[in-house]
Amino acid sequence: MEIFGIPVIFIVIIALLAISDYYEKEKKRNEKNAQIWNAIHTGMSKDAVRRRLGEPHRAWQAGKAEIWGYGPKDSDGLIRFINGEVVAYQQPD
């Protein structure tokens, strides 16, 4: 069987290679992201966090705490500051 004159088996092989390449790149990206987040610790200043992670995607006040969110969902990473220092954080899932 052929699609546009190309045997289907070749199309399947090319698709599998593309998917494999995508997952390998995604794995490397996730490993790099984990290394960056592993450097976050309590007591860090806002500037130190900003140098590591860049600007937060969103920020809000919750009582005395300022919370920074990285990514569109809470599961993408949160950092809680009090008096300008990290008191808690949640790494991305």
PyMOL Python script that loads the backbone (N, CA, C, O; Angstrom):
from pymol import cmd

cmd.read_pdbstr("""\
ATOM      1  N   MET A   1       0.833  -1.161   0.000  1.00  0.00           N
ATOM      2  CA  MET A   1       0.000   0.000   0.000  1.00  0.00           C
ATOM      3  C   MET A   1       0.894   1.246   0.000  1.00  0.00           C
ATOM      4  O   MET A   1       1.962   1.254   0.612  1.00  0.00           O
ATOM      5  N   GLU A   2       0.442   2.293  -0.693  1.00  0.00           N
ATOM      6  CA  GLU A   2       1.220   3.526  -0.808  1.00  0.00           C
ATOM      7  C   GLU A   2       0.338   4.737  -0.564  1.00  0.00           C
ATOM      8  O   GLU A   2      -0.870   4.714  -0.802  1.00  0.00           O
ATOM      9  N   ILE A   3       0.974   5.793  -0.084  1.00  0.00           N
ATOM     10  CA  ILE A   3       0.308   7.094   0.054  1.00  0.00           C
ATOM     11  C   ILE A   3       1.193   8.085  -0.687  1.00  0.00           C
ATOM     12  O   ILE A   3       2.367   8.242  -0.352  1.00  0.00           O
ATOM     13  N   PHE A   4       0.640   8.749  -1.681  1.00  0.00           N
ATOM     14  CA  PHE A   4       1.392   9.661  -2.535  1.00  0.00           C
ATOM     15  C   PHE A   4       2.619   8.979  -3.122  1.00  0.00           C
ATOM     16  O   PHE A   4       3.667   9.605  -3.279  1.00  0.00           O
ATOM     17  N   GLY A   5       2.491   7.711  -3.443  1.00  0.00           N
ATOM     18  CA  GLY A   5       3.573   6.966  -4.051  1.00  0.00           C
ATOM     19  C   GLY A   5       4.654   6.506  -3.084  1.00  0.00           C
ATOM     20  O   GLY A   5       5.665   5.947  -3.507  1.00  0.00           O
ATOM     21  N   ILE A   6       4.450   6.737  -1.784  1.00  0.00           N
ATOM     22  CA  ILE A   6       5.438   6.327  -0.780  1.00  0.00           C
ATOM     23  C   ILE A   6       4.881   5.125  -0.032  1.00  0.00           C
ATOM     24  O   ILE A   6       3.752   5.176   0.457  1.00  0.00           O
ATOM     25  N   PRO A   7       5.645   4.053   0.066  1.00  0.00           N
ATOM     26  CA  PRO A   7       5.166   2.884   0.798  1.00  0.00           C
ATOM     27  C   PRO A   7       4.814   3.255   2.253  1.00  0.00           C
ATOM     28  O   PRO A   7       5.543   3.994   2.914  1.00  0.00           O
ATOM     29  N   VAL A   8       3.705   2.733   2.719  1.00  0.00           N
ATOM     30  CA  VAL A   8       3.210   3.051   4.054  1.00  0.00           C
ATOM     31  C   VAL A   8       4.242   2.707   5.129  1.00  0.00           C
ATOM     32  O   VAL A   8       4.357   3.423   6.124  1.00  0.00           O
ATOM     33  N   ILE A   9       4.976   1.642   4.944  1.00  0.00           N
ATOM     34  CA  ILE A   9       5.967   1.248   5.951  1.00  0.00           C
ATOM     35  C   ILE A   9       6.999   2.350   6.160  1.00  0.00           C
ATOM     36  O   ILE A   9       7.436   2.570   7.289  1.00  0.00           O
ATOM     37  N   PHE A  10       7.398   3.045   5.102  1.00  0.00           N
ATOM     38  CA  PHE A  10       8.356   4.151   5.240  1.00  0.00           C
ATOM     39  C   PHE A  10       7.727   5.321   5.983  1.00  0.00           C
ATOM     40  O   PHE A  10       8.388   5.974   6.790  1.00  0.00           O
ATOM     41  N   ILE A  11       6.471   5.584   5.719  1.00  0.00           N
ATOM     42  CA  ILE A  11       5.768   6.655   6.422  1.00  0.00           C
ATOM     43  C   ILE A  11       5.683   6.339   7.918  1.00  0.00           C
ATOM     44  O   ILE A  11       5.887   7.218   8.756  1.00  0.00           O
ATOM     45  N   VAL A  12       5.384   5.096   8.241  1.00  0.00           N
ATOM     46  CA  VAL A  12       5.299   4.668   9.644  1.00  0.00           C
ATOM     47  C   VAL A  12       6.664   4.804  10.319  1.00  0.00           C
ATOM     48  O   VAL A  12       6.753   5.301  11.442  1.00  0.00           O
ATOM     49  N   ILE A  13       7.713   4.371   9.651  1.00  0.00           N
ATOM     50  CA  ILE A  13       9.062   4.464  10.227  1.00  0.00           C
ATOM     51  C   ILE A  13       9.437   5.927  10.470  1.00  0.00           C
ATOM     52  O   ILE A  13       9.963   6.258  11.533  1.00  0.00           O
ATOM     53  N   ILE A  14       9.178   6.789   9.516  1.00  0.00           N
ATOM     54  CA  ILE A  14       9.491   8.217   9.674  1.00  0.00           C
ATOM     55  C   ILE A  14       8.695   8.811  10.828  1.00  0.00           C
ATOM     56  O   ILE A  14       9.235   9.593  11.611  1.00  0.00           O
ATOM     57  N   ALA A  15       7.424   8.452  10.943  1.00  0.00           N
ATOM     58  CA  ALA A  15       6.594   8.950  12.051  1.00  0.00           C
ATOM     59  C   ALA A  15       7.143   8.478  13.395  1.00  0.00           C
ATOM     60  O   ALA A  15       7.208   9.258  14.345  1.00  0.00           O
ATOM     61  N   LEU A  16       7.535   7.220  13.482  1.00  0.00           N
ATOM     62  CA  LEU A  16       8.090   6.688  14.731  1.00  0.00           C
ATOM     63  C   LEU A  16       9.400   7.381  15.103  1.00  0.00           C
ATOM     64  O   LEU A  16       9.644   7.661  16.277  1.00  0.00           O
ATOM     65  N   LEU A  17      10.230   7.654  14.121  1.00  0.00           N
ATOM     66  CA  LEU A  17      11.477   8.370  14.384  1.00  0.00           C
ATOM     67  C   LEU A  17      11.203   9.790  14.869  1.00  0.00           C
ATOM     68  O   LEU A  17      11.875  10.276  15.778  1.00  0.00           O
ATOM     69  N   ALA A  18      10.234  10.447  14.274  1.00  0.00           N
ATOM     70  CA  ALA A  18       9.883  11.807  14.695  1.00  0.00           C
ATOM     71  C   ALA A  18       9.342  11.810  16.123  1.00  0.00           C
ATOM     72  O   ALA A  18       9.694  12.686  16.913  1.00  0.00           O
ATOM     73  N   ILE A  19       8.504  10.856  16.457  1.00  0.00           N
ATOM     74  CA  ILE A  19       7.949  10.762  17.807  1.00  0.00           C
ATOM     75  C   ILE A  19       9.062  10.478  18.810  1.00  0.00           C
ATOM     76  O   ILE A  19       9.101  11.078  19.884  1.00  0.00           O
ATOM     77  N   SER A  20       9.951   9.577  18.465  1.00  0.00           N
ATOM     78  CA  SER A  20      11.073   9.244  19.343  1.00  0.00           C
ATOM     79  C   SER A  20      11.948  10.467  19.590  1.00  0.00           C
ATOM     80  O   SER A  20      12.360  10.719  20.722  1.00  0.00           O
ATOM     81  N   ASP A  21      12.230  11.220  18.545  1.00  0.00           N
ATOM     82  CA  ASP A  21      13.037  12.434  18.670  1.00  0.00           C
ATOM     83  C   ASP A  21      12.337  13.453  19.566  1.00  0.00           C
ATOM     84  O   ASP A  21      12.979  14.086  20.404  1.00  0.00           O
ATOM     85  N   TYR A  22      11.032  13.614  19.394  1.00  0.00           N
ATOM     86  CA  TYR A  22      10.263  14.544  20.223  1.00  0.00           C
ATOM     87  C   TYR A  22      10.374  14.159  21.700  1.00  0.00           C
ATOM     88  O   TYR A  22      10.643  15.019  22.539  1.00  0.00           O
ATOM     89  N   TYR A  23      10.176  12.900  22.025  1.00  0.00           N
ATOM     90  CA  TYR A  23      10.227  12.460  23.416  1.00  0.00           C
ATOM     91  C   TYR A  23      11.631  12.596  24.004  1.00  0.00           C
ATOM     92  O   TYR A  23      11.775  12.904  25.187  1.00  0.00           O
ATOM     93  N   GLU A  24      12.639  12.376  23.214  1.00  0.00           N
ATOM     94  CA  GLU A  24      14.014  12.538  23.695  1.00  0.00           C
ATOM     95  C   GLU A  24      14.296  14.009  24.012  1.00  0.00           C
ATOM     96  O   GLU A  24      14.900  14.314  25.041  1.00  0.00           O
ATOM     97  N   LYS A  25      13.868  14.911  23.146  1.00  0.00           N
ATOM     98  CA  LYS A  25      14.052  16.342  23.404  1.00  0.00           C
ATOM     99  C   LYS A  25      13.252  16.778  24.633  1.00  0.00           C
ATOM    100  O   LYS A  25      13.737  17.572  25.439  1.00  0.00           O
ATOM    101  N   GLU A  26      12.052  16.271  24.775  1.00  0.00           N
ATOM    102  CA  GLU A  26      11.209  16.597  25.934  1.00  0.00           C
ATOM    103  C   GLU A  26      11.858  16.096  27.223  1.00  0.00           C
ATOM    104  O   GLU A  26      11.823  16.785  28.243  1.00  0.00           O
ATOM    105  N   LYS A  27      12.441  14.915  27.182  1.00  0.00           N
ATOM    106  CA  LYS A  27      13.123  14.354  28.349  1.00  0.00           C
ATOM    107  C   LYS A  27      14.296  15.242  28.758  1.00  0.00           C
ATOM    108  O   LYS A  27      14.476  15.521  29.943  1.00  0.00           O
ATOM    109  N   LYS A  28      15.094  15.686  27.786  1.00  0.00           N
ATOM    110  CA  LYS A  28      16.233  16.564  28.076  1.00  0.00           C
ATOM    111  C   LYS A  28      15.765  17.899  28.632  1.00  0.00           C
ATOM    112  O   LYS A  28      16.381  18.437  29.552  1.00  0.00           O
ATOM    113  N   ARG A  29      14.685  18.438  28.086  1.00  0.00           N
ATOM    114  CA  ARG A  29      14.145  19.706  28.577  1.00  0.00           C
ATOM    115  C   ARG A  29      13.682  19.557  30.028  1.00  0.00           C
ATOM    116  O   ARG A  29      13.932  20.434  30.854  1.00  0.00           O
ATOM    117  N   ASN A  30      13.012  18.456  30.333  1.00  0.00           N
ATOM    118  CA  ASN A  30      12.532  18.209  31.697  1.00  0.00           C
ATOM    119  C   ASN A  30      13.700  18.035  32.670  1.00  0.00           C
ATOM    120  O   ASN A  30      13.633  18.509  33.804  1.00  0.00           O
ATOM    121  N   GLU A  31      14.763  17.361  32.241  1.00  0.00           N
ATOM    122  CA  GLU A  31      15.941  17.188  33.092  1.00  0.00           C
ATOM    123  C   GLU A  31      16.600  18.529  33.389  1.00  0.00           C
ATOM    124  O   GLU A  31      17.004  18.789  34.522  1.00  0.00           O
ATOM    125  N   LYS A  32      16.709  19.381  32.370  1.00  0.00           N
ATOM    126  CA  LYS A  32      17.297  20.709  32.567  1.00  0.00           C
ATOM    127  C   LYS A  32      16.431  21.524  33.519  1.00  0.00           C
ATOM    128  O   LYS A  32      16.951  22.195  34.410  1.00  0.00           O
ATOM    129  N   ASN A  33      15.126  21.469  33.338  1.00  0.00           N
ATOM    130  CA  ASN A  33      14.196  22.189  34.201  1.00  0.00           C
ATOM    131  C   ASN A  33      14.328  21.707  35.643  1.00  0.00           C
ATOM    132  O   ASN A  33      14.309  22.518  36.568  1.00  0.00           O
ATOM    133  N   ALA A  34      14.463  20.401  35.844  1.00  0.00           N
ATOM    134  CA  ALA A  34      14.611  19.841  37.197  1.00  0.00           C
ATOM    135  C   ALA A  34      15.901  20.336  37.842  1.00  0.00           C
ATOM    136  O   ALA A  34      15.910  20.637  39.035  1.00  0.00           O
ATOM    137  N   GLN A  35      16.988  20.425  37.081  1.00  0.00           N
ATOM    138  CA  GLN A  35      18.249  20.926  37.623  1.00  0.00           C
ATOM    139  C   GLN A  35      18.097  22.373  38.091  1.00  0.00           C
ATOM    140  O   GLN A  35      18.603  22.741  39.150  1.00  0.00           O
ATOM    141  N   ILE A  36      17.413  23.175  37.316  1.00  0.00           N
ATOM    142  CA  ILE A  36      17.207  24.574  37.688  1.00  0.00           C
ATOM    143  C   ILE A  36      16.392  24.657  38.973  1.00  0.00           C
ATOM    144  O   ILE A  36      16.755  25.392  39.892  1.00  0.00           O
ATOM    145  N   TRP A  37      15.293  23.908  39.041  1.00  0.00           N
ATOM    146  CA  TRP A  37      14.440  23.947  40.222  1.00  0.00           C
ATOM    147  C   TRP A  37      15.118  23.340  41.442  1.00  0.00           C
ATOM    148  O   TRP A  37      14.837  23.761  42.564  1.00  0.00           O
ATOM    149  N   ASN A  38      15.995  22.370  41.259  1.00  0.00           N
ATOM    150  CA  ASN A  38      16.702  21.772  42.393  1.00  0.00           C
ATOM    151  C   ASN A  38      17.608  22.783  43.089  1.00  0.00           C
ATOM    152  O   ASN A  38      17.971  22.586  44.248  1.00  0.00           O
ATOM    153  N   ALA A  39      17.976  23.852  42.405  1.00  0.00           N
ATOM    154  CA  ALA A  39      18.823  24.883  43.000  1.00  0.00           C
ATOM    155  C   ALA A  39      18.018  25.866  43.857  1.00  0.00           C
ATOM    156  O   ALA A  39      18.605  26.681  44.570  1.00  0.00           O
ATOM    157  N   ILE A  40      16.705  25.803  43.799  1.00  0.00           N
ATOM    158  CA  ILE A  40      15.859  26.679  44.605  1.00  0.00           C
ATOM    159  C   ILE A  40      15.815  26.118  46.028  1.00  0.00           C
ATOM    160  O   ILE A  40      15.673  24.911  46.224  1.00  0.00           O
ATOM    161  N   HIS A  41      15.938  26.998  47.005  1.00  0.00           N
ATOM    162  CA  HIS A  41      15.889  26.560  48.404  1.00  0.00           C
ATOM    163  C   HIS A  41      15.331  27.676  49.274  1.00  0.00           C
ATOM    164  O   HIS A  41      15.320  28.843  48.881  1.00  0.00           O
ATOM    165  N   THR A  42      14.872  27.304  50.453  1.00  0.00           N
ATOM    166  CA  THR A  42      14.350  28.311  51.378  1.00  0.00           C
ATOM    167  C   THR A  42      15.472  29.270  51.749  1.00  0.00           C
ATOM    168  O   THR A  42      16.641  28.894  51.832  1.00  0.00           O
ATOM    169  N   GLY A  43      15.083  30.506  51.968  1.00  0.00           N
ATOM    170  CA  GLY A  43      16.044  31.550  52.312  1.00  0.00           C
ATOM    171  C   GLY A  43      16.569  32.325  51.120  1.00  0.00           C
ATOM    172  O   GLY A  43      17.195  33.368  51.308  1.00  0.00           O
ATOM    173  N   MET A  44      16.342  31.859  49.902  1.00  0.00           N
ATOM    174  CA  MET A  44      16.803  32.572  48.707  1.00  0.00           C
ATOM    175  C   MET A  44      16.049  33.887  48.570  1.00  0.00           C
ATOM    176  O   MET A  44      14.884  33.992  48.951  1.00  0.00           O
ATOM    177  N   SER A  45      16.722  34.873  48.029  1.00  0.00           N
ATOM    178  CA  SER A  45      16.089  36.167  47.777  1.00  0.00           C
ATOM    179  C   SER A  45      15.287  36.120  46.475  1.00  0.00           C
ATOM    180  O   SER A  45      15.443  35.209  45.663  1.00  0.00           O
ATOM    181  N   LYS A  46      14.432  37.118  46.300  1.00  0.00           N
ATOM    182  CA  LYS A  46      13.667  37.222  45.045  1.00  0.00           C
ATOM    183  C   LYS A  46      14.613  37.364  43.857  1.00  0.00           C
ATOM    184  O   LYS A  46      14.397  36.760  42.806  1.00  0.00           O
ATOM    185  N   ASP A  47      15.663  38.167  44.031  1.00  0.00           N
ATOM    186  CA  ASP A  47      16.615  38.359  42.923  1.00  0.00           C
ATOM    187  C   ASP A  47      17.306  37.060  42.536  1.00  0.00           C
ATOM    188  O   ASP A  47      17.504  36.787  41.352  1.00  0.00           O
ATOM    189  N   ALA A  48      17.676  36.255  43.537  1.00  0.00           N
ATOM    190  CA  ALA A  48      18.328  34.974  43.249  1.00  0.00           C
ATOM    191  C   ALA A  48      17.376  34.040  42.504  1.00  0.00           C
ATOM    192  O   ALA A  48      17.785  33.346  41.573  1.00  0.00           O
ATOM    193  N   VAL A  49      16.118  34.024  42.910  1.00  0.00           N
ATOM    194  CA  VAL A  49      15.124  33.192  42.228  1.00  0.00           C
ATOM    195  C   VAL A  49      14.921  33.697  40.802  1.00  0.00           C
ATOM    196  O   VAL A  49      14.852  32.909  39.858  1.00  0.00           O
ATOM    197  N   ARG A  50      14.828  34.998  40.660  1.00  0.00           N
ATOM    198  CA  ARG A  50      14.628  35.590  39.331  1.00  0.00           C
ATOM    199  C   ARG A  50      15.796  35.249  38.408  1.00  0.00           C
ATOM    200  O   ARG A  50      15.586  34.984  37.224  1.00  0.00           O
ATOM    201  N   ARG A  51      17.028  35.253  38.933  1.00  0.00           N
ATOM    202  CA  ARG A  51      18.192  34.890  38.104  1.00  0.00           C
ATOM    203  C   ARG A  51      18.112  33.437  37.651  1.00  0.00           C
ATOM    204  O   ARG A  51      18.513  33.117  36.533  1.00  0.00           O
ATOM    205  N   ARG A  52      17.600  32.558  38.505  1.00  0.00           N
ATOM    206  CA  ARG A  52      17.482  31.131  38.178  1.00  0.00           C
ATOM    207  C   ARG A  52      16.331  30.847  37.230  1.00  0.00           C
ATOM    208  O   ARG A  52      16.503  30.166  36.219  1.00  0.00           O
ATOM    209  N   LEU A  53      15.153  31.371  37.560  1.00  0.00           N
ATOM    210  CA  LEU A  53      13.929  30.987  36.850  1.00  0.00           C
ATOM    211  C   LEU A  53      13.386  32.047  35.900  1.00  0.00           C
ATOM    212  O   LEU A  53      12.495  31.764  35.100  1.00  0.00           O
ATOM    213  N   GLY A  54      13.911  33.252  35.980  1.00  0.00           N
ATOM    214  CA  GLY A  54      13.380  34.336  35.169  1.00  0.00           C
ATOM    215  C   GLY A  54      12.173  34.961  35.854  1.00  0.00           C
ATOM    216  O   GLY A  54      11.865  34.656  37.007  1.00  0.00           O
ATOM    217  N   GLU A  55      11.513  35.820  35.140  1.00  0.00           N
ATOM    218  CA  GLU A  55      10.331  36.487  35.685  1.00  0.00           C
ATOM    219  C   GLU A  55       9.192  35.480  35.848  1.00  0.00           C
ATOM    220  O   GLU A  55       9.013  34.600  35.006  1.00  0.00           O
ATOM    221  N   PRO A  56       8.429  35.610  36.926  1.00  0.00           N
ATOM    222  CA  PRO A  56       7.280  34.709  37.089  1.00  0.00           C
ATOM    223  C   PRO A  56       6.209  35.026  36.052  1.00  0.00           C
ATOM    224  O   PRO A  56       6.109  36.149  35.559  1.00  0.00           O
ATOM    225  N   HIS A  57       5.423  34.021  35.737  1.00  0.00           N
ATOM    226  CA  HIS A  57       4.318  34.224  34.798  1.00  0.00           C
ATOM    227  C   HIS A  57       3.168  34.976  35.462  1.00  0.00           C
ATOM    228  O   HIS A  57       2.383  35.650  34.796  1.00  0.00           O
ATOM    229  N   ARG A  58       3.082  34.850  36.785  1.00  0.00           N
ATOM    230  CA  ARG A  58       2.074  35.585  37.540  1.00  0.00           C
ATOM    231  C   ARG A  58       2.565  35.707  38.979  1.00  0.00           C
ATOM    232  O   ARG A  58       3.380  34.907  39.439  1.00  0.00           O
ATOM    233  N   ALA A  59       2.060  36.712  39.676  1.00  0.00           N
ATOM    234  CA  ALA A  59       2.417  36.933  41.074  1.00  0.00           C
ATOM    235  C   ALA A  59       1.198  37.499  41.785  1.00  0.00           C
ATOM    236  O   ALA A  59       0.420  38.253  41.199  1.00  0.00           O
ATOM    237  N   TRP A  60       1.033  37.126  43.072  1.00  0.00           N
ATOM    238  CA  TRP A  60      -0.097  37.635  43.837  1.00  0.00           C
ATOM    239  C   TRP A  60       0.239  37.616  45.322  1.00  0.00           C
ATOM    240  O   TRP A  60       1.158  36.925  45.760  1.00  0.00           O
ATOM    241  N   GLN A  61      -0.514  38.376  46.073  1.00  0.00           N
ATOM    242  CA  GLN A  61      -0.366  38.443  47.523  1.00  0.00           C
ATOM    243  C   GLN A  61      -1.363  37.493  48.167  1.00  0.00           C
ATOM    244  O   GLN A  61      -2.498  37.366  47.708  1.00  0.00           O
ATOM    245  N   ALA A  62      -0.929  36.821  49.240  1.00  0.00           N
ATOM    246  CA  ALA A  62      -1.786  35.953  50.039  1.00  0.00           C
ATOM    247  C   ALA A  62      -1.423  36.231  51.503  1.00  0.00           C
ATOM    248  O   ALA A  62      -0.542  35.584  52.068  1.00  0.00           O
ATOM    249  N   GLY A  63      -2.105  37.187  52.093  1.00  0.00           N
ATOM    250  CA  GLY A  63      -1.749  37.601  53.450  1.00  0.00           C
ATOM    251  C   GLY A  63      -0.389  38.269  53.421  1.00  0.00           C
ATOM    252  O   GLY A  63      -0.164  39.188  52.633  1.00  0.00           O
ATOM    253  N   LYS A  64       0.522  37.815  54.275  1.00  0.00           N
ATOM    254  CA  LYS A  64       1.876  38.380  54.328  1.00  0.00           C
ATOM    255  C   LYS A  64       2.775  37.840  53.219  1.00  0.00           C
ATOM    256  O   LYS A  64       3.855  38.377  52.974  1.00  0.00           O
ATOM    257  N   ALA A  65       2.336  36.797  52.560  1.00  0.00           N
ATOM    258  CA  ALA A  65       3.172  36.131  51.556  1.00  0.00           C
ATOM    259  C   ALA A  65       2.931  36.694  50.160  1.00  0.00           C
ATOM    260  O   ALA A  65       1.825  37.107  49.812  1.00  0.00           O
ATOM    261  N   GLU A  66       3.988  36.695  49.387  1.00  0.00           N
ATOM    262  CA  GLU A  66       3.898  36.959  47.950  1.00  0.00           C
ATOM    263  C   GLU A  66       4.169  35.630  47.269  1.00  0.00           C
ATOM    264  O   GLU A  66       5.126  34.936  47.614  1.00  0.00           O
ATOM    265  N   ILE A  67       3.339  35.272  46.308  1.00  0.00           N
ATOM    266  CA  ILE A  67       3.478  33.990  45.615  1.00  0.00           C
ATOM    267  C   ILE A  67       3.758  34.247  44.144  1.00  0.00           C
ATOM    268  O   ILE A  67       3.086  35.043  43.489  1.00  0.00           O
ATOM    269  N   TRP A  68       4.764  33.555  43.650  1.00  0.00           N
ATOM    270  CA  TRP A  68       5.092  33.616  42.235  1.00  0.00           C
ATOM    271  C   TRP A  68       4.732  32.289  41.602  1.00  0.00           C
ATOM    272  O   TRP A  68       5.032  31.225  42.142  1.00  0.00           O
ATOM    273  N   GLY A  69       4.082  32.366  40.444  1.00  0.00           N
ATOM    274  CA  GLY A  69       3.737  31.169  39.680  1.00  0.00           C
ATOM    275  C   GLY A  69       4.506  31.132  38.377  1.00  0.00           C
ATOM    276  O   GLY A  69       4.619  32.137  37.674  1.00  0.00           O
ATOM    277  N   TYR A  70       5.024  29.975  38.070  1.00  0.00           N
ATOM    278  CA  TYR A  70       5.754  29.773  36.817  1.00  0.00           C
ATOM    279  C   TYR A  70       4.963  28.812  35.947  1.00  0.00           C
ATOM    280  O   TYR A  70       4.844  27.631  36.272  1.00  0.00           O
ATOM    281  N   GLY A  71       4.431  29.304  34.859  1.00  0.00           N
ATOM    282  CA  GLY A  71       3.611  28.495  33.966  1.00  0.00           C
ATOM    283  C   GLY A  71       2.139  28.830  34.148  1.00  0.00           C
ATOM    284  O   GLY A  71       1.758  29.497  35.110  1.00  0.00           O
ATOM    285  N   PRO A  72       1.322  28.366  33.226  1.00  0.00           N
ATOM    286  CA  PRO A  72      -0.105  28.708  33.257  1.00  0.00           C
ATOM    287  C   PRO A  72      -0.901  27.991  34.339  1.00  0.00           C
ATOM    288  O   PRO A  72      -2.008  28.419  34.666  1.00  0.00           O
ATOM    289  N   LYS A  73      -0.364  26.908  34.905  1.00  0.00           N
ATOM    290  CA  LYS A  73      -1.100  26.144  35.919  1.00  0.00           C
ATOM    291  C   LYS A  73      -0.297  26.123  37.210  1.00  0.00           C
ATOM    292  O   LYS A  73       0.924  26.273  37.191  1.00  0.00           O
ATOM    293  N   ASP A  74      -0.985  25.936  38.334  1.00  0.00           N
ATOM    294  CA  ASP A  74      -0.282  25.839  39.613  1.00  0.00           C
ATOM    295  C   ASP A  74       0.681  24.664  39.636  1.00  0.00           C
ATOM    296  O   ASP A  74       1.681  24.708  40.352  1.00  0.00           O
ATOM    297  N   SER A  75       0.407  23.625  38.876  1.00  0.00           N
ATOM    298  CA  SER A  75       1.297  22.459  38.851  1.00  0.00           C
ATOM    299  C   SER A  75       2.606  22.757  38.118  1.00  0.00           C
ATOM    300  O   SER A  75       3.506  21.918  38.096  1.00  0.00           O
ATOM    301  N   ASP A  76       2.718  23.946  37.517  1.00  0.00           N
ATOM    302  CA  ASP A  76       3.937  24.317  36.798  1.00  0.00           C
ATOM    303  C   ASP A  76       5.008  24.910  37.709  1.00  0.00           C
ATOM    304  O   ASP A  76       6.118  25.173  37.248  1.00  0.00           O
ATOM    305  N   GLY A  77       4.708  25.125  38.981  1.00  0.00           N
ATOM    306  CA  GLY A  77       5.699  25.611  39.938  1.00  0.00           C
ATOM    307  C   GLY A  77       5.254  26.869  40.649  1.00  0.00           C
ATOM    308  O   GLY A  77       4.806  27.828  40.020  1.00  0.00           O
ATOM    309  N   LEU A  78       5.381  26.858  41.967  1.00  0.00           N
ATOM    310  CA  LEU A  78       5.015  28.003  42.798  1.00  0.00           C
ATOM    311  C   LEU A  78       6.132  28.282  43.789  1.00  0.00           C
ATOM    312  O   LEU A  78       6.793  27.364  44.275  1.00  0.00           O
ATOM    313  N   ILE A  79       6.334  29.556  44.080  1.00  0.00           N
ATOM    314  CA  ILE A  79       7.301  29.946  45.104  1.00  0.00           C
ATOM    315  C   ILE A  79       6.621  30.957  46.017  1.00  0.00           C
ATOM    316  O   ILE A  79       6.014  31.922  45.553  1.00  0.00           O
ATOM    317  N   ARG A  80       6.731  30.722  47.323  1.00  0.00           N
ATOM    318  CA  ARG A  80       6.134  31.610  48.324  1.00  0.00           C
ATOM    319  C   ARG A  80       7.255  32.366  49.034  1.00  0.00           C
ATOM    320  O   ARG A  80       8.208  31.770  49.537  1.00  0.00           O
ATOM    321  N   PHE A  81       7.116  33.702  49.062  1.00  0.00           N
ATOM    322  CA  PHE A  81       8.080  34.570  49.722  1.00  0.00           C
ATOM    323  C   PHE A  81       7.421  35.255  50.913  1.00  0.00           C
ATOM    324  O   PHE A  81       6.244  35.614  50.864  1.00  0.00           O
ATOM    325  N   ILE A  82       8.178  35.428  51.962  1.00  0.00           N
ATOM    326  CA  ILE A  82       7.791  36.309  53.059  1.00  0.00           C
ATOM    327  C   ILE A  82       9.022  37.160  53.355  1.00  0.00           C
ATOM    328  O   ILE A  82      10.132  36.650  53.503  1.00  0.00           O
ATOM    329  N   ASN A  83       8.795  38.474  53.438  1.00  0.00           N
ATOM    330  CA  ASN A  83       9.895  39.428  53.645  1.00  0.00           C
ATOM    331  C   ASN A  83      11.000  39.260  52.608  1.00  0.00           C
ATOM    332  O   ASN A  83      12.180  39.412  52.925  1.00  0.00           O
ATOM    333  N   GLY A  84      10.620  38.948  51.376  1.00  0.00           N
ATOM    334  CA  GLY A  84      11.576  38.868  50.273  1.00  0.00           C
ATOM    335  C   GLY A  84      12.398  37.601  50.204  1.00  0.00           C
ATOM    336  O   GLY A  84      13.309  37.509  49.380  1.00  0.00           O
ATOM    337  N   GLU A  85      12.104  36.604  51.056  1.00  0.00           N
ATOM    338  CA  GLU A  85      12.859  35.349  51.040  1.00  0.00           C
ATOM    339  C   GLU A  85      11.931  34.162  50.809  1.00  0.00           C
ATOM    340  O   GLU A  85      10.779  34.167  51.242  1.00  0.00           O
ATOM    341  N   VAL A  86      12.446  33.148  50.123  1.00  0.00           N
ATOM    342  CA  VAL A  86      11.681  31.931  49.874  1.00  0.00           C
ATOM    343  C   VAL A  86      11.426  31.236  51.212  1.00  0.00           C
ATOM    344  O   VAL A  86      12.347  30.974  51.985  1.00  0.00           O
ATOM    345  N   VAL A  87      10.142  30.945  51.460  1.00  0.00           N
ATOM    346  CA  VAL A  87       9.786  30.166  52.654  1.00  0.00           C
ATOM    347  C   VAL A  87       9.235  28.797  52.264  1.00  0.00           C
ATOM    348  O   VAL A  87       9.234  27.868  53.072  1.00  0.00           O
ATOM    349  N   ALA A  88       8.770  28.679  51.031  1.00  0.00           N
ATOM    350  CA  ALA A  88       8.248  27.405  50.541  1.00  0.00           C
ATOM    351  C   ALA A  88       8.210  27.453  49.013  1.00  0.00           C
ATOM    352  O   ALA A  88       8.142  28.529  48.419  1.00  0.00           O
ATOM    353  N   TYR A  89       8.255  26.294  48.394  1.00  0.00           N
ATOM    354  CA  TYR A  89       8.140  26.215  46.941  1.00  0.00           C
ATOM    355  C   TYR A  89       7.633  24.844  46.538  1.00  0.00           C
ATOM    356  O   TYR A  89       7.772  23.860  47.265  1.00  0.00           O
ATOM    357  N   GLN A  90       7.046  24.817  45.364  1.00  0.00           N
ATOM    358  CA  GLN A  90       6.519  23.578  44.785  1.00  0.00           C
ATOM    359  C   GLN A  90       7.082  23.475  43.384  1.00  0.00           C
ATOM    360  O   GLN A  90       6.775  24.300  42.523  1.00  0.00           O
ATOM    361  N   GLN A  91       7.906  22.465  43.152  1.00  0.00           N
ATOM    362  CA  GLN A  91       8.471  22.270  41.830  1.00  0.00           C
ATOM    363  C   GLN A  91       7.383  21.847  40.847  1.00  0.00           C
ATOM    364  O   GLN A  91       6.360  21.297  41.252  1.00  0.00           O
ATOM    365  N   PRO A  92       7.599  22.102  39.560  1.00  0.00           N
ATOM    366  CA  PRO A  92       6.627  21.660  38.560  1.00  0.00           C
ATOM    367  C   PRO A  92       6.471  20.152  38.564  1.00  0.00           C
ATOM    368  O   PRO A  92       7.404  19.417  38.889  1.00  0.00           O
ATOM    369  N   ASP A  93       5.297  19.707  38.204  1.00  0.00           N
ATOM    370  CA  ASP A  93       5.030  18.247  38.088  1.00  0.00           C
ATOM    371  C   ASP A  93       5.759  17.674  36.896  1.00  0.00           C
ATOM    372  O   ASP A  93       5.663  16.475  36.632  1.00  0.00           O
TER     373      ASP A  93
END
""", "prot")
cmd.dss("prot")
cmd.show_as("cartoon", "prot")
cmd.util.cbc("prot")
cmd.orient("prot")
